[in-house]
Amino acid sequence: MKSRLANKQRRSVLKAAGLVGMSTVLSPLIIRDAYAKTSIEVVLTTGLKLANYGPIYVAAQQGLFEKHGLSMAVETGGSVAEPISIALSGRGQFAATGSGMAVNSTIEGGRMKVIAKMCGALGMWIISKPGTKFDSLADFKGKRVASMRFPSNTVTSPTFAMKKFANIDAKEAGVEFVEGPPGSIIGAVRDGRADVGVVFEWDASIATAQNDLQISYAFADQMGPVLLTSVMVKESYAKENADTVQRFCNALAESMKLIRDDNSVYVKAMAKEFPNLEQSVLDAGCKRLLSTPGFVPINPIITKQEWDTIMEHDQLAGTVRKTLSFEEMVDNQFAEKATKEFGLEG
């Protein structure tokens, strides 16, 4: 049975009451603003709080969701898998996380559709103490590698890269992942519990600016285009709420175009989303991300090459049970229309 929620507060009360596991499908709530314009209330959940979701943050802060008729609540999940669970339960509509999570859900019967590209490059780096030799993937051999917990890309992507590009099996090569929660990697390298660390931004810039560590290797240079993170919805939701999905993709395409036209909106959005960052760290991190080809996509359209690469990545890394095809999993109709009307083609 579909139910309507009066407002976000009621959703919080239900969650607090222990009803978060209910499979009730929530229908979109239509509200009206002071100018009598209709707005559809939706929730997007990201996997952790990462710079990967920059276009979402820009869209939210620049009022692009509202412009396209959405009252968007952006929430942060506690793992890369949680956004899928929230979407399947009906507590949220849009999930932004690792693309392989949609595949696993579909295999298990919770059919998902990937509707937009969020991050098209592996914005991840190796950090180490000055003097540590790390010039190529072969230098992983015999090292203790600080990472977040599997299935984080800080584990799966090095595992994939070693197998794919250097013919190295991590276990056989004596690679030991020192797994920990977000925020633990720099400390593990600094105090010697790990030889190197695999980090996203902002840890890469924090490591160099505040902890006397160095950036030794950039994964994007080796990997090329890959659908690292994407936006997905339940297959049934895409069919039954096509207009809402289109509105979302319109806002996302416009956000990506705006970032290309004016990098300062990206920096400002990141400053607001990550207020504890020192300005030097923020500036260095944004510069690194914006200069990494594909990290901030030109538009939300997903290519078959990007999909095939992430499938190979996730299969070799052990993140997915099996691969599913581009044709089965990706629905580009919304991103293509949004790009044509509001974004940048190319």
N, C-alpha and C positions, 0 to 999 in steps of 0.2 A: 504494500500500500504506500502511495506517495504521501508525504506530509509536507506542510509549509512551516517555515520558521519565521517568527515575527521579526527577529533581528539577530545580530551576532551574539548578543548577550545570552539569548536563550540557548544558542548552540554551546556556549561555554558552560552553562548550567547542566545541560544534558551530559556533556563530557565529564564534568565533575561528579555527576551522579553515577558514573560507571557505565554509561550506555554507549561508549565509544566503539564497542565491538558489534553493535547492531548493524545488520546489513540493509537497513531501510534506505531506499533510494530517495534522495532529496531532490525535489523539483526546483528549478530556478525560481528565486523570489524576485518578483518585479516590484521595484520601489520607484518613487518619484522624488526628484529634487525640488528645490524652491522654484524652479522655472517650469515645473510640470513635465520635465523630460523623463521618459522611462529609462530605468537602469536595471540591469539584471545582476543580482547578487551572486557572485561565484567565489570560490576559494581555490587558490593555487598553492601547492605545497612543494617546496624544494627539498632535495636531499642534502642536508647540512647547510651551513651558511658559508658560501664560497663565492669567489669572484666570477666563477663560471656563469652566474645568473645576472650579469651586468645589464643586458638588454631588458630584463624584467624590472630591475630596480629603476632604470631610466624611465621606462614606460609608466611605472607607478608614480614616480616623483614629478614627471612632466605632465601628468594628467591625461595620458594617452588612453588609458583604459576607460576613464570617464568620457573622454571625447567619443569613443566608439561604443558607448552605451553599457559599460560594465562597471559595477561596483565591486572592485577586486580586493580581496583580502589575501595578502601574500604571507604564508606561514612557513616555518622551517621545521623539517622533519629531523628526527634523531639519528637517521641512518639513510643509506641510499635506497633501501627497500621500502621504507615507511611511506613515501608519497604514493606508491602503488596501492598499498593497503588502504590508505585513506580514500583514494579514488574509488576503489572497489566497494568500499563500505558505504559510499554516498556522502561521507562527511566533507568531501572536497570534490571538485570536478576536474581540475587540471593538475597533472603531476610533472614536475621537472626534475629529472635525475638521470642516472646512467641508462643508456639506451637498452642495454641488456636486461634491465629489470622488466621492461615491457614484454620481452621474449619469454622470460621465465614465467611470468604471469599468464601469458597466452597458452603456453604449453600445459600449465596446470588447470586451465579452464576459465581463467579470468581474462577474457579476450580484450586486448588493448589495441589502440591504433596510435602510431607515432605521427603527429601532425605538424611538427615544426622543429627545425634545428635551433639549438640553443648555443652550443659551443662546438666549433668544427675543427679544433686542433687540440693537441695534448699540451696544455699549458702547465707543464710540470718540470721541475728541475732537481738536479742532484746538488746538495750542499755538503760541505766538508770543512775540516780545519785546513788552514793554509799549509801547503806543503804536501797534502794528500794527493797522490797521483790518481786521477780519474779522467782519462782522455777518451775512452771508448767503452762500449758495453762489456768488453772483455775484462775491464777493471772491476766488475762486480764480483769476480771469482774470489771466494774465500772471505768475503766481507760481511760484516754485520750491518744490516740496512734498517735504519729507523723508518717506520711507516705508521699509518693508521691501520685499523683492523680490517682484515678481509671481509667483504669484497671491495674495499676501497681501491681506487685506481693507483694509489701509492704502493699497493702490492701487485695488483693484476697487470698494470702497464709495464713495469720493469720485467715481470715474469714473461710477458708476451714479447717484449723487445729482445730479450736475451734469446728466446727460442727462434723468433722470426729472423732477426738480423745478424745474430752471432752464433746460432746453432748451439746455444748453451742451455742446459737444463739446470735450473737454479739449485735444486737439491743436490744433484750430482756434483755441481761446481762449488759446493760448500757455502752457498749464500744463505744467510740466516736473517729472516725478517724479524726485527724487534718491534712488535706491534704495540700500539698504545692509542689513547684517545686523541681527538683533535687538540693541538697545542703542545703535544709531548715530543715532537720530533726534534726540534731545535735543541732542547735540553739533553736529549739522549746523545746527540752528536757532540755537544759542547762538553759534557762530563765524561765522555769516553765509553758509554755503554753501546754506542754504535760507531762504526767507522765513517759512514755516510748517511745522509737522510734524503728521502724522496718527498718533495714538498710542492704544494701549489703556492700561488700568491694568496695571502700576504706573507706567508712564512719565508719565502725566498728573499724578499726585501728586508724583513725583520732580521733574518740571519746575517745578512751582510752589513746592515746599517747599525745594528745594536748588539751583535754577538760575536763579532770578529771572525765570522765564517765566510767562506767563499762559495760562489756558484761555479760548479765544475762541469756541468753537462746540461744540455737542453734537449728534452725528448722530442719536441716538435720538429727539430731539424732532421731527425731520423724517420719519424713516423709519417709526416705529410698529412693530408686531409683525412679526418676521421670523425665520425659522429659521436663525440665523447659524451655529451649530454644533449637531451632532447626533451620536448614537451609531448606528453601523451595523455590520452583520455580513454575511457572505456569505449569499446567499439559501439555498444548500444547508445552511449551518450552522444557520440559523433553523429549517429544516424538520426536520433530523436531531437537533437539540439544543434543542428547544423548552423543556424544563424548565430548562436552564442559562440561556437567554435570559430566561425568566420570573424566575428568581432574581435576575439582574442588575437587571432593571427594578424588582423589589420593593425592592431596596436603594436604588436611585436615587430612587424615589418617597418612601421613608421619609426619605432624606436631605433632600430638598426640603421636606418637611413639618417636619423638625427645624429647618432654617434659619429657616423662618417662625415657628416657636414660640420660638426662642431664637437671635437673631442672633449671640450670643457664640461659638457653635460654629463659625460661619463665619469670624469674625475669628481664632479660635484655629487653625483649619485653615490659613488663609492664612499666619499667622505661622510655622507649621511648614514649609509648602511653600516659603516665600520668606523664609528666615531672615536674609538680608542686608538686609532692609528696616528702616529706622528706624521706631520705633513711630508717630511722627507721620505718616509716609508711609502706613503700613499702615492706621491709623485713618481717615485722609482718603480713601484709596482704597476701603476697604470701605464707608464711608458713601456714597460716590458710586455704587458698584456696586449696593448694596442699595436705593438710592433711585431707580435707573433702572428704570422699569416693565418687567417681563419679562426683565430680564437674568438674574436667578436665577428660573427658572420656578416657578410654584406646583406643577406636576406635570409628568411627562414626556410627556404626551399632545400630539401634533402636530396643529394645526388646518390645514385646507385653505388658509386665508388665509395662514398663515405659510409654507406650502410654496410657494404661488403667488408670494408676494412674493420669496422667495429665488431662485426660478427666473427671475423677471423681472430681478432684481438681477444674477444670474450671467450671464444672456444678454446684457444690455446692457453689462456690464463685460467680457465676453469670456472668462469663466472656464469656461463649459461649451460643448460643441460644439453641443448642442441641448438643449431642455428636455424633461423627462419628467414625466408626470402624477403627481399625488398618489396616485391609485389604483394606479399601477404600482410606485411607489417606496416608499411608506410602509406599514408594517405596525404598526398601533396596538394590536393585540390584547393584547400583553404590557403595554404602558404603561397601557392602560385597566383591565386586571385588577389591576395593581399599585396604581394610584391608588385603586381602589375598596377594596382590602383594607388598604393601608398608607399611603396618601397623602392629599392634600387635593383634593377635587373643586371645580371652579369655574373 
